[in-house]
Amino acid sequence: MRNFFRVLAIAYLLKPVFRVLLPHGPAHVIDESNRPVFSDVDKYNFSLRSKSGKLRKIYERLSKESDDPEAERLMKGPGSVVFDSDGTMYVLSKKGKLIRLTDFKDDPDPDSIDTTAKCTEVVDLGVGNPLGSSFAKDGSLYVADTLLGLIRVRFPNGKKPVVELVASRVKVNGKLSQILFANDVVVGPKSGHVYFSDASDIAPSQDSARTWNALHASKLDFMRGMRTGRLLRYTPNTGEIDVLATDIWFASGVAVDKNEQFVIVSETFAARQLKYNLQGPNKGELEVMVKDLPGLPGKVDCSFKNGMCYAAIESGKPFVVSLLFLLPSFIERNLRTLIMMLPEFLLPKRVRYGAFVEIFPGW
C-alpha cells in the first residue's frame, strides 16, 4: 500500500513536467476498426503510370543581373496552385505571398522537362502559412491559412488587392470554437458557398526559421490518434459559418463536384476519402468514398469535364504504422505517447512517394 501511494505522489509531482512535454495530452486508444489500412501497390510498376499527359517542372526565372538571385526569389516553399477564370496561374508561398506566374518558357533541350516563369508578387497575406486556395465567381480568392483561418483577397478595379479575415472561429453549441489548422478550401460552383477544412485542434508552431511548421503539428496529430478534423462551410451572402462534419482524422484536401452534390474530403491519417452529401436521400451525411489507399492522401480536386476526382498521395505508408499496430494496444498507445515527447528532428519522417489516384465518386 505504501508503494502505491509513493507512485501516486510521484505522478502528482510530475504533472507539470508532462504538461510541458505533452501540451496536447497523451495518445488516445485507436480501435482496430479505426486504424489506417493501406493497399499494397508496387510503385515501380510502370503499368500504373498514366499513358497520357506530360510532366513539366516549373522554376522561377531569376534576373541574371542580380547580385544575389536567391534574395530576390519569390517562390519559396510553394504550397498551393490556383488558376483564375482567365487561366492565369498563381502560387501561394510558405512566406504568405500570392505570386502570379506568367511568360512561361521551356528549356530548349529536347530531353529537359524544365520550364521557367516570370514571378510577380501580387499581395502579401501577412504572418500566416497559406495551404489551400480557390477563386470565386466574383473574382475574389479564398485562402485557407493555418494560422489565421479563412482569408479572402479582393481585387478592386485599379486598386491594390484587399486582404480580409473572413473566419477564425465558428460557433459550436453556443460557444465559439477556434479554427486552429485551416488546410484547404473550395468554392461551390452553383451556390457560391465556401467549403474548407480545419485539419486538427493542434495548431502549427513556429520553427527556427520563424515559419509555421504544419508538418510537425500533423505528426503530433497522427501520434495522438484523436479525430478532431472538421469540414466547415462559409456562406458569403449571410456571413454564416457552420460545421458540416466532425471526427475526421486530419481533414486536409477538399473538393466539390460540378453540380455541387457532394464535397470530398481527404481523411489523411485514415488513408481514405470521405464524401459529404449536399443533396439527395443522404443529404447531410458523411460516408466513406474510398478506403485502403496506397499512402496518405492530401489535396484533392474534381474535374468538371469528366466527373472524376483526383487525390494526391503525399506520402507512402509510414514505417512506424507497420511497427506500432503489430503491438498490443496498451504498449502501442504508450509508445505513441513517448514519441510525441520527442524533439521534432527525432519524429518519424515522411515516406517519399508521390502519386495521384483517380476516383469515380458515384452518384
C-alpha positions in Angstrom: 0.0 0.0 0.0 2.9 2.3 0.9 4.4 1.8 -2.6 1.1 2.6 -4.2 0.9 6.0 -2.5 4.5 6.7 -3.5 3.6 6.1 -7.1 0.7 8.5 -6.8 2.9 11.1 -5.2 5.5 10.9 -7.9 2.8 11.0 -10.6 1.4 14.2 -9.0 4.8 15.9 -8.8 5.5 15.1 -12.4 2.2 16.5 -13.7 3.7 19.9 -14.6 6.5 18.2 -16.5 4.0 16.2 -18.6 2.0 19.3 -19.3 5.2 20.7 -20.9 6.1 17.6 -22.8 2.6 16.7 -23.8 0.7 20.1 -24.3 -1.9 18.3 -26.4 -2.4 15.4 -24.0 -1.3 11.8 -24.3 -2.0 9.4 -27.1 -5.6 8.1 -27.4 -6.7 4.5 -27.9 -7.2 3.7 -31.6 -9.6 0.8 -32.0 -8.6 -1.8 -34.5 -11.5 -0.9 -36.7 -10.3 2.7 -36.9 -6.7 2.0 -37.7 -5.4 3.0 -41.1 -5.2 0.2 -43.7 -3.1 0.7 -46.8 -3.3 -1.2 -50.1 -0.2 -2.8 -51.4 0.9 -1.0 -54.6 4.2 -1.6 -56.4 5.3 2.0 -57.0 7.8 0.7 -59.6 5.1 -0.9 -61.7 5.2 1.1 -65.0 1.7 -0.2 -65.9 0.3 2.0 -63.2 1.6 5.2 -64.8 -0.6 7.4 -66.8 -0.5 6.8 -70.6 -1.2 10.5 -71.4 0.0 13.9 -70.3 3.5 15.3 -69.9 5.3 16.2 -66.7 7.0 19.6 -66.5 8.9 21.2 -63.7 8.3 24.9 -63.3 11.0 27.1 -61.8 11.1 30.8 -61.1 13.1 32.8 -63.7 15.6 35.0 -61.8 17.4 38.1 -63.1 20.8 37.3 -64.4 22.0 40.8 -63.4 21.1 40.3 -59.8 24.0 40.3 -57.3 22.0 37.9 -55.0 19.5 35.9 -57.1 18.3 33.9 -54.1 17.4 37.1 -52.2 15.0 38.1 -55.0 13.4 34.6 -55.2 9.7 34.9 -54.5 8.6 31.3 -55.0 9.9 29.9 -51.7 8.0 26.8 -50.5 5.0 26.9 -52.9 2.1 25.3 -51.1 -0.9 25.9 -53.3 -1.5 26.4 -57.0 -4.7 28.0 -58.3 -6.0 29.4 -61.6 -8.3 32.4 -62.1 -11.1 32.5 -64.7 -8.7 33.7 -67.4 -6.4 30.8 -66.8 -3.7 32.8 -65.1 -1.6 30.7 -62.7 -1.0 31.8 -59.1 1.1 30.2 -56.3 0.9 30.8 -52.6 4.3 30.6 -50.9 5.2 29.4 -47.4 6.0 33.1 -46.6 2.4 34.1 -47.2 2.8 35.7 -50.6 0.4 35.4 -53.5 2.6 35.1 -56.7 1.4 35.4 -60.3 3.3 33.2 -62.9 3.5 34.4 -66.5 5.7 34.2 -69.6 6.4 30.5 -69.4 9.5 29.3 -71.4 10.5 25.7 -71.9 14.1 24.6 -71.8 15.4 24.4 -75.4 17.0 21.0 -74.6 14.5 18.4 -76.0 15.4 16.0 -73.2 14.6 18.5 -70.5 11.3 18.8 -68.6 12.2 22.2 -67.1 10.1 25.3 -67.6 10.8 28.8 -66.2 8.3 31.5 -65.5 8.3 35.1 -64.5 7.1 35.6 -61.0 5.3 38.7 -59.7 4.2 39.3 -56.1 0.5 40.2 -56.1 0.0 40.7 -52.4 1.4 39.7 -49.0 -1.2 37.9 -47.0 0.5 38.5 -43.7 2.0 36.4 -40.9 0.4 33.0 -41.6 1.0 30.0 -43.7 -1.5 29.6 -46.6 -2.1 25.9 -47.6 -5.1 26.0 -49.9 -6.9 28.5 -52.2 -9.9 28.8 -54.5 -11.3 31.6 -56.7 -15.0 32.6 -56.5 -17.1 33.7 -59.5 -16.8 37.3 -58.4 -13.0 37.1 -58.8 -12.2 37.1 -55.2 -9.7 34.5 -53.8 -10.4 32.5 -50.7 -7.4 31.1 -48.8 -7.1 28.5 -46.0 -4.4 29.7 -43.7 -3.1 27.5 -40.9 -2.6 30.4 -38.5 -5.3 32.9 -39.5 -8.2 30.7 -40.7 -10.2 31.6 -43.8 -9.0 34.6 -45.7 -10.4 36.5 -48.7 -8.5 38.5 -51.2 -10.5 41.0 -53.2 -9.2 42.7 -56.4 -10.9 46.1 -56.8 -10.6 47.6 -60.3 -7.5 49.8 -60.5 -6.7 49.4 -56.8 -4.4 47.3 -54.6 -5.7 43.9 -53.6 -7.5 43.9 -50.2 -6.9 41.1 -47.7 -9.7 40.3 -45.3 -10.0 37.8 -42.5 -13.3 36.0 -43.0 -13.3 33.4 -40.3 -11.0 32.5 -37.4 -13.8 31.0 -35.2 -17.0 29.1 -35.5 -19.9 28.8 -33.1 -20.5 25.2 -31.8 -23.3 24.6 -29.3 -23.5 28.3 -28.5 -19.7 28.6 -27.8 -17.0 30.0 -30.1 -14.5 27.3 -31.3 -11.2 28.5 -32.7 -10.2 27.4 -36.2 -6.6 26.2 -35.5 -5.5 24.4 -38.7 -7.3 25.6 -41.8 -5.9 23.4 -44.5 -7.8 23.6 -47.8 -10.7 25.5 -49.4 -13.0 25.2 -52.4 -15.9 27.4 -53.7 -19.1 25.7 -54.8 -19.8 26.4 -58.5 -23.6 26.6 -58.0 -24.2 28.2 -54.6 -21.0 30.1 -54.1 -20.7 28.6 -50.7 -17.1 28.2 -49.4 -16.2 24.8 -48.1 -13.0 24.5 -46.1 -11.2 22.0 -43.8 -10.0 22.5 -40.2 -7.5 19.6 -40.1 -6.8 19.3 -36.3 -7.1 21.1 -33.0 -3.2 21.0 -32.8 -2.1 24.3 -34.2 1.2 24.6 -36.1 4.0 26.2 -34.2 6.9 28.4 -35.4 10.2 26.7 -36.2 13.7 28.1 -36.1 13.2 29.8 -39.5 10.1 31.6 -38.0 7.8 29.9 -40.4 4.7 28.0 -39.3 5.5 24.3 -39.1 2.4 22.5 -40.3 4.2 19.2 -40.8 5.3 18.9 -37.2 1.7 19.6 -36.0 0.4 16.9 -38.3 2.8 14.3 -37.0 1.7 15.1 -33.4 -1.9 14.7 -34.5 -1.2 11.3 -36.0 0.6 10.0 -32.9 -2.2 11.3 -30.6 -4.8 9.4 -32.6 -7.7 11.7 -31.8 -10.1 12.7 -34.6 -10.6 16.4 -34.3 -10.7 17.4 -38.0 -13.8 19.2 -39.3 -15.4 20.2 -42.6 -16.8 23.8 -42.4 -18.9 26.0 -44.7 -19.0 29.8 -45.1 -22.0 31.4 -46.8 -20.9 34.8 -48.3 -24.5 36.1 -48.6 -25.1 35.9 -44.8 -21.7 35.7 -43.3 -22.7 32.5 -41.5 -20.1 29.7 -40.8 -21.3 26.3 -39.9 -19.8 22.9 -39.2 -20.8 20.2 -41.7 -18.8 17.2 -40.4 -16.6 16.4 -37.4 -14.5 13.5 -36.1 -12.2 13.4 -39.1 -8.6 12.1 -38.5 -6.8 15.1 -40.0 -9.1 16.7 -42.6 -6.9 18.0 -45.4 -7.9 18.4 -49.1 -11.4 19.4 -50.0 -13.1 19.4 -53.4 -16.7 19.7 -54.8 -18.3 18.2 -58.0 -19.6 20.4 -60.8 -23.3 20.0 -59.7 -22.4 20.6 -56.1 -24.0 17.4 -55.0 -21.1 16.5 -52.6 -17.9 17.6 -51.0 -15.0 15.2 -51.0 -12.6 15.3 -48.0 -9.2 13.7 -47.6 -9.0 11.9 -44.2 -5.3 11.8 -44.3 -4.3 9.5 -41.4 -7.1 7.0 -42.1 -5.8 6.7 -45.7 -9.2 7.3 -47.2 -11.5 9.8 -48.9 -14.8 10.8 -47.4 -17.9 12.2 -49.1 -20.2 14.7 -47.5 -23.6 14.7 -49.3 -25.1 18.1 -50.1 -28.1 16.7 -52.0 -30.1 13.5 -52.4 -31.5 11.0 -49.9 -28.3 11.0 -47.9 -28.1 14.8 -47.6 -26.1 15.9 -44.6 -24.4 12.5 -44.1 -20.7 11.8 -44.2 -19.7 8.5 -45.8 -16.5 6.7 -46.9 -16.0 7.1 -50.6 -12.6 5.2 -51.0 -10.6 3.4 -48.3 -7.3 1.5 -48.1 -5.4 4.0 -50.3 -1.7 3.2 -51.1 -0.5 6.2 -48.9 -1.6 9.3 -47.1 -3.9 11.5 -49.2 -3.6 15.2 -49.2 -5.0 17.8 -51.7 -7.9 16.6 -53.9 -9.8 18.0 -56.9 -12.7 17.0 -59.1 -12.8 17.5 -62.8 -15.8 19.4 -64.1 -15.3 17.8 -67.5 -15.2 14.0 -66.9 -16.7 14.0 -63.3 -13.7 12.1 -61.9 -11.9 13.2 -58.7 -8.1 13.1 -58.2 -6.4 12.8 -54.8 -2.7 13.5 -54.3 -0.8 10.8 -52.3 1.7 12.9 -50.5 3.5 10.2 -48.5 3.8 6.4 -48.7 2.8 4.1 -45.8 4.8 5.2 -42.8 7.1 2.5 -41.5 6.1 3.4 -37.9 2.5 2.4 -38.7 3.5 -1.1 -39.7 5.5 -1.4 -36.5 3.2 0.2 -33.9 0.0 -1.6 -34.8 1.6 -5.0 -34.5 2.0 -4.4 -30.8 -0.6 -4.9 -28.1 -2.9 -1.9 -27.7 -1.6 -0.8 -24.3 2.1 -0.9 -25.4 1.3 0.8 -28.8 -0.6 3.6 -27.1 2.2 4.3 -24.6 4.8 4.2 -27.4 2.9 6.8 -29.3 2.8 9.0 -26.2 6.6 8.7 -25.8 7.1 9.6 -29.5 5.0 12.7 -29.0 7.5 13.9 -26.4 10.5 13.6 -28.7 12.1 16.6 -30.3 11.0 17.3 -33.8 14.1 16.0 -35.5 13.6 12.6 -34.0 10.0 12.2 -35.1 9.3 9.7 -37.9 10.0 11.0 -41.4 7.6 11.2 -44.3 8.0 8.4 -46.8 8.9 10.0 -50.1 6.3 8.8 -52.5 4.3 10.9 -54.9 1.3 9.8 -56.9 -2.3 10.6 -57.9 -5.3 8.3 -57.6 -8.3 8.7 -59.8 -11.6 8.2 -58.1 -15.1 7.6 -59.5 -17.3 9.3 -57.0 -20.5 7.5 -57.8 -23.9 9.2 -57.8 
